[in-house]
Amino acid sequence: MLNRVCLRTGFNSRWSIASRSKKTHFGFLTVEEEEKQHRVHDVFRNVATKYDLMNDVMSCGLHRLWKDTFVRELRPKPEMRILDCAGGTGDIALRISAESRRISVSQPCEVIVTDINQAMLNVGKEKAKERQVTGLSWLRANAEELPFQDNTFDAYTIAFGIRNCTHIERVLDEALRVLVPGGRFMCLEFSQIQSQLLSRPYDWYSFNVIPVLGRLIANDWNSYRYLVESIRTFPDQQAFAKLMRQSGFESVAWTNLLCGIVAIHSGYKLSTGTVQSRHRKSEAKFNNRAQPKEK
């Protein structure tokens, strides 16, 4: 299926656009940007085989409902070409495929799954094989520098992945670049809880229970401590919506799930022109930066 998608020539998979001299967050730690990339890679390499099981245990199965809601909101159609970034274990891609097959068994939508971590992709490919799901493509790629031509995809999805990226704004820029005019960006991510009543028990559970579960089930305390900390350092709903607008997305909106523990963010590429990354000197800045009403 990948042969139907134009790949960019000269793509460098070694994170060539990352600055080595700047600092960033790895959970609550302050580290070099390059160090974060390696640390995040190690986290997901270590937990890949237990990732889905831990999601079930940590969320008491709620992550399945969140992902179902996310895909229903996307409303995938058979003729669509969809990019699922940071989608390693295939939870979103498999749901998209199933949803589109309910509409047209003979012509499901085209889904390409990318992840920077090969171990996660291997889990996803094996899961698809076990379920006898065909029509999905799997590609190791960095969300900050995608190996696809401009204006390629009808929709871009990323679930519980963008907060692990070193440069969120570059991920958003790349998402906008590869979407066709009229294409939709959708992000499912942990966010900031909106209920004071729930915030304390949520924090207690996050910091005291989740790392213990990580040790018991995945034999990895540190990775799940990082997961909890990364949620607290991720922009809240309004701040993330602002980043989306700054990258050029329009009709920006979000929907809170479970009092804002998780949020679905949505935006559209409405410009008819080619949009190129503001982080490459040879390319132009985005335009058409409207101020949409948030949901």
N, C-alpha and C positions, 0 to 999 in steps of 0.2 A: 504493500500500500504506500510505502514511503516514496516509491518512484513516481507517484502522482503529485508529490509535493516538491516544489523547487527548493533545493538547499542552497544556501549561500556559499559562494566560493571564498577561500581564504579564511574560513572560520577557524579560530584558535580556541581549543577547549581548555587551555590552561589558565583561564580567568585573566586574560590579557588586559582587561580594562580596570582591574582592581589596583588601587593605590596601595603601595606597601608601607607608606610612611604615616598613615593615619590610624587613629584609634577607633574602636567600636566596642559594642557590648557583646559579651558572650554570657547570657544570663545576667547576673549582677557583677560579673568580672569585666574589667576594662582590658582589652587585648588589642594587639595589632590586627588590622583587617585580614591579612593573609593567614594569621594564626586562627582567626575565627573560622575561616573557610575549612581549614584542616580539622579543627575541633568538631565542627558540625558534621563533616564527613565521617569522622570516627564515631560520633554518637549514633548515626543512623546505620552505619555498618555493623555496629555492635548489637543494635536492637532489632535489626531487620526481620529476623525469623520469629521474633516474639511481638512484633509491632502491632499486628491486628488483634492478637489476644490481649495485649495490654490496653489497647483502646477499649475493648469490651469491658474489661475489669475496671479500669479507671473511671469510665463514664457510666458504668452500670448499663451498658448497651445503648445509651442515649446518642452516641455518635452515629449510630445507624439511622436514627430518626432525623438527625440534623442533615446527614448526607442525602437522605431521601427527599427531604424538603428542598435542599439545595438544587438537586437535579430536576425536581418538578418545577421549580422556579425558572430554571434554564429553558425548559420546554424544548428539548432537542428534536429536530425534525430529520427525516431520512436523508435529505439532500445536503445536510450541513457537514462542514469540515471543522472539527473541534480539536483544539490543542489543550491537553490536560497537563499542566506543569507541576513539577514536584509531586507527581502522581504515582510514584514507585509501585506500591502494592496493589494498585489498580482499583481501589474501592470506588472512586468516582467514575473512572472509565467504564467499568463493568456495569454500573448503574445507568450511565448514559446509553450504552449499547442496548441494555435491556429495555429502556424506555423508548428508544427509537424503533426497536424491533416490534414493540407493541403496536406501533403505527404502521410499519411496513416490514414484514418479515423478509421480503425479497431484496429490500434496499435499505439496510440500516445506515445510520450516519457514519462518517469516517472519523475515527478517534486516534490521535497520536499521543502517546504518553511519554513525557520526558521526565527525567530525574537526574540529578548530578551524581547519584549514588547507585552504582551497578548492583550492589547487594539488594537494594530495595526493588529495583527493576526485575531482578531474578525472581523475587517472591511474587511479584505481580504476574509475570509471564507464566509461572507455574500454577498460580491460582486460575488464570484464564484457561490454561490447558486442562486442568482438572474439571472445570465447569463446561468444557467444550465450547468456549466462546471464541469465535474467530472474528477477523476483521479489525483487530486492534494492532497498532504498531508501537514498538517500544524503542526508545532512543535515549542514550545517555547524553545529556546536554545541560548546560548552565543557564538558568533562567535569566541571568544578567546579560547574557550574550547568546541569544538563540540562533541556531544555524538555519534559519528559514528566511526566504525572501519576504519583502514587504507585501502587505495586503494578501495574505495567504489563507487566513482562517476566519470562519464565520463566528466563532465563539472561542473564548479563552477561559479556562477554569483553573483555579489553584485552591486547594483545600488543606488547611493546617500546614502550609509550607512557607508562605512568604515571610513570616516572622523569623525564620531561620536564615534568610538571605542577608548578606552583608550590606548590600545597597538596595533598599526597598524601592527607591525612586528609579533605579535602573531596571528593576524587574517590571515596574509599571510602564516605563518608556518602551521596553521591548514588547510588552503585551500590546500596547497601542500600535507599535510599528507593524506587527505581524497580522493584526486584525484588518479585515476588509472594511471599507467605509460602511457604517451601519452595524458593524460587528459588536458583540457584547463581551465585556469583561465581567467575570464573576469570581468572587473570592469568599471562601468560607474560612473563618479564622476566630480563634479565641479573642475576646475583647474585654472591655471593662464592665464589670457587673454594675447594674443600675439600682440595685436594692440594698440599702444599708442593713436591712434585716438579715439578708443572706450573705453579706460580704464577709463577716467574721467567720461563720462556719465554713464558708467556701475557702477562705485563706487557711484555716486550720487544717481542713482536709487536704488541701493542695500541698502544704509544706510538711505535714506530719504523716500523711497516709500514702500519698502517691510515690514518694521515693522508697518507702518500705515495700510497697507492691512491686516497684521496679527491681528491688533486690531479690525478693522472693520468687518472682516469676521470670524475670529476664536476667537475674544475677548482675544487675547494674543499677546501683543507687545514683551515681553521679549523672547519668544521662537523663534520668527522670527528675532529678533536682534541677538540672538545666532547663528541662521542659517547663517546669513551674515558673522558674525565674524569667524565662524568655517571654512568657505571657504577660508578666508585669512590666516588662520594658517595651512591649509593643505599643504603638500609638493607639489611643482610644478611637472610638467610632468617628468623632468629628475630625480628629487629626488625620486619620487615614483617608477620610473623604477629601480632605484638603490636598493631600498628596496626590490623590487620583486626579483632581482638577488641575493641579499644577503640571501633571504629565500630559494633559490635554483631553481627558475624558469628560464627557458631558452627560447630562441627565443622571448625575451621581445620586445614589440612594443607598440606604442600608436598612436591614430588618434585624432587630434583636431577637435572639432565641434564648429562652430560659433566663430572662431578666438581664440579657446582655453578656452572659458568660460566653456566648458565641454570637457572632454577627455574620450575616450575609451581605456583602457589599456588591454593588452593581454599577456599571457605567458603560457608556457607549462611545465608540469612535464615529463621530458624525461628520468629520471633515471629509471632503471628497478628494483632497489632495493626498500625496504621499507624505507620511509622517515619518520622520527619522529621528534617531536618538540625539538628545541635546548634549550627550556626553562624548560624542565624536566630533572632533574639530572640523571635519570635512562635511558635516551634515548640518542642516538648518534646525532652528528651534521650532517647537510646536507653536501652532496658533489656534484660533477659535477657542479660547479658554473662557467659556461662559460660566456663570455662577448658577448652577441648577439648584432647584429646590430639593432639599433632602427629605427623605421619607422618615 
